[in-house]
Amino acid sequence: MEQSNNKSKKRFAFEKPKLKLETTTLWEYPSQHYGKSQQGDKEYVGATPSYVIWNLLQRYTRENDVVIDPFCGSGTTLDVCKDLNRQGLGFDIAPYREDILKGDARKLPVKGNSVDFVFMDPPYSNHIKYSGDPQCIGELDARTPLYYEAMEKVFAESFRILKNRRYFALYVSDSFKKGKPFCPIGFELFQRLQKHFKPIDIISVVRHNRTLKRNHWHTSAIEGNYFLRGFNYLFIMKKEVL
Ligand SMILES: C[S@@+](CC[C@H](N)C(=O)[O-])C[C@H]1O[C@@H](n2cnc3c(N)ncnc32)[C@H](O)[C@@H]1O
């Protein structure tokens, strides 16, 4: 009995990497959380690996800095902020926890030039059903201009609230659906970000989710002559008004 449990655990178990400052532009995170506690909720579809936010906050913020996540989801950013003594403020169109404020990332009730860091992991097209709220950007197909128009408003709003000479990070993936055209969301959004911000770096974050472990997905990818998404982009930008 014990043996079979371990076996099944082994099949899907991911070894937690050590929490350390990354030094290259290739980050690999096989699990959602660092340490023994949880940051955000791993059951929340589309939750951000907390290591990503931890690394960003270590490099681009200081203690007591104000950090805003306009697409806060299960609250991963708020939990990492608590661990690192940053003042986290999270908004979401459909708040998942009490400490997340209801708000639209395109128009936040936040004073201009008042925030030290913005992190965001928005919906990438309409693959995941979030709340179904008509203002949810996850309702917009990235094969239409509507998705990009919405994200342009989000970037303009982030620029407005951010203090000069402070940083912004976007975690995002391209989108591919069998039978539909490939959608290079990363490049599309990076171009739009550059209208406001100065690029600082581009990180590739390797994903090791359960879907990618399942064989039938790989067989389909070979038979259908397409690739499964293996990484997310992490675009690091800076507000620099001379
Ligand atoms: C990829 S999830 C964020 C995951 C989050 N970082 C976490 O770790 O749990 C995207 C989130 O964006 C939210 N969202 C979609 N449209 C929004 C909008 N217009 N304003 C604010 N939040 C929005 C969704 O409700 C969803 O929770």
The ligand as a Gaussian input file, in Angstrom:
#p B3LYP/6-31G(d) Opt

LIG

0 1
 C       -3.350000      34.550000     -14.155000
 S       -4.503000      35.057000     -12.932000
 C       -3.490000      35.798000     -11.722000
 C       -2.841000      34.776000     -10.823000
 C       -2.197000      35.353000      -9.574000
 N       -0.962000      36.050000      -9.874000
 C       -1.945000      34.241000      -8.578000
 O       -0.777000      33.931000      -8.291000
 O       -2.906000      33.622000      -8.118000
 C       -5.290000      36.409000     -13.691000
 C       -6.311000      37.143000     -12.824000
 O       -6.710000      38.342000     -13.502000
 C       -8.014000      38.657000     -13.059000
 N       -8.567000      39.676000     -13.979000
 C       -9.035000      39.526000     -15.226000
 N       -9.438000      40.696000     -15.757000
 C       -9.200000      41.634000     -14.822000
 C       -9.354000      43.049000     -14.794000
 N       -9.909000      43.724000     -15.818000
 N       -8.958000      43.718000     -13.684000
 C       -8.442000      43.050000     -12.615000
 N       -8.290000      41.700000     -12.587000
 C       -8.638000      41.002000     -13.679000
 C       -8.726000      37.323000     -13.042000
 O       -9.882000      37.380000     -12.225000
 C       -7.615000      36.410000     -12.504000
 O       -7.714000      36.278000     -11.117000

